[in-house]
Amino acid sequence: MIYLDNAATAFPKAPGVARAMADCIEHAAGAAGRSFGAFGAGPARIIFETRRRLSELLGWDDPSDIALTSGATYSLNLALYGSLRPGDHVVTTSLEHNSVCRPLTHLRSQGVEVTRVPCPGGRSPDPEAFRTALRPETRLIAMVHASNVSGAILPLREVAQLAKEANVPLLLDASQTAGALPISLRDEKPHLLAFTGHKSLLGPPGTGGLLVAPSLDVAPLCRGGTGSRGFSDEQPTDRPDCFESGTPNLPGIAGLGASTQFLLDQGVANLRAQETRLIDGLLAELRAIPNVVTYGPERAEERTGLVSLNVGDLDPAEVGLRLERDYGIITRCGFHCAPWAHESLGTLHRGAVRLSVSPFTTQEEIDQAARALAEIAASCTR
Ligand SMILES: Cc1ncc(COP(=O)(O)O)c(C=O)c1O
């Protein structure tokens, strides 16, 4: 099997993830923050260490600004519902995933106004378009760091700068970039950054987090036991506890700690260079095939490790099926939970086929995928 659906979820996971999760289940007894002595210390250490590694990977100074969650969907909902009120205005992009589109569509029905910055062809938007969209009542800019459909990397530095100048918080959806692109938040400083553990962080599903700048007021999405201030029936305000109600997913957090350590050891910049080379070659091979259309930025440097495409008039579902059945190649076809992005690409009527790599993808696998697509394309012109 050749697995090219890493933008959905990475496979395989980083070495050490399964072991860390099994060790946690077998040996780390007790509930973090809720048990005493050695019993509680093991789980607390696992959580502390994972938070510390994540903050190192993201280039953020204080690990306690990172709330651990069940994934980017929860984190984005927490950031959006925790920041926006009726009458507020939010600027977002036309490349967002449904974990931003759907909350914003719902919030719109509650009186929040939404402006979408255009991203024609699925390419990165003009940073000036964010400035033009700002209003006195703008309370948030919500921007995906890289599209899960076109792969386009959006202009974080410029948008962070103009958000700072306008004194409007920036929420970055780093689901496709945390662990895939070298990120140093000490320089760029979004106020909120949502990430998921199971994609480019190479960890288990059901993990992720939200980084919340200490200066920002964000209401919790969910209230309950935090293991702290148990004498009170009011939600604590201490961070990150106030965002982490309920018993944490300790095995998942242990696995995420192991995958983050793997990325720190390998160096995200090295892995990024390797993936960029693969995508550069793949784009060249695909562009040479008559009948194949690729979407998004021209150059591999301008995108993450994915390519979306269509073959002639074939239904993307048929292309995906043939790749899997006849060649053992796993891709993702359809709409990728991103209708706004497909609208930007001009593919909302049919969807597309997406191929996405990971640090474990080889050149041979990429060549096989390109050969398979050439054969499928040839068969549909006959
Ligand atoms: C850009 C983007 N944002 C958010 C998400 C949601 O991530 P999760 O399902 O892990 O919560 C995804 C997952 O596909 C994504 O690609």
The ligand as an SDF file (V2000), in Angstrom:
LIG
                    3D

 16 16  0  0  0  0  0  0  0  0999 V2000
   -7.1330   23.1280    7.8090 C   0  0  0  0  0  0  0  0  0  0  0  0
   -7.8070   22.2320    8.8000 C   0  0  0  0  0  0  0  0  0  0  0  0
   -8.3800   22.7690    9.8910 N   0  0  0  0  0  0  0  0  0  0  0  0
   -8.9820   22.0100   10.8180 C   0  0  0  0  0  0  0  0  0  0  0  0
   -9.0560   20.6360   10.6930 C   0  0  0  0  0  0  0  0  0  0  0  0
   -9.7350   19.8280   11.7590 C   0  0  0  0  0  0  0  0  0  0  0  0
   -8.8310   18.9930   12.4110 O   0  0  0  0  0  0  0  0  0  0  0  0
   -9.3590   17.8480   13.4100 P   0  0  0  0  0  0  0  0  0  0  0  0
  -10.3250   17.0270   12.6250 O   0  0  0  0  0  0  0  0  0  0  0  0
   -8.1400   17.1060   13.7840 O   0  0  0  0  0  0  0  0  0  0  0  0
  -10.0240   18.4950   14.5470 O   0  0  0  0  0  0  0  0  0  0  0  0
   -8.5010   20.0330    9.5550 C   0  0  0  0  0  0  0  0  0  0  0  0
   -8.6300   18.5720    9.3290 C   0  0  0  0  0  0  0  0  0  0  0  0
   -8.7730   18.1140    8.2130 O   0  0  0  0  0  0  0  0  0  0  0  0
   -7.8400   20.8490    8.5920 C   0  0  0  0  0  0  0  0  0  0  0  0
   -7.2710   20.3280    7.5020 O   0  0  0  0  0  0  0  0  0  0  0  0
  1  2  1  0
  2  3  1  0
  2 15  2  0
  3  4  2  0
  4  5  1  0
  5  6  1  0
  5 12  2  0
  6  7  1  0
  7  8  1  0
  8  9  2  0
  8 10  1  0
  8 11  1  0
 12 13  1  0
 12 15  1  0
 13 14  2  0
 15 16  1  0
M  END
$$$$
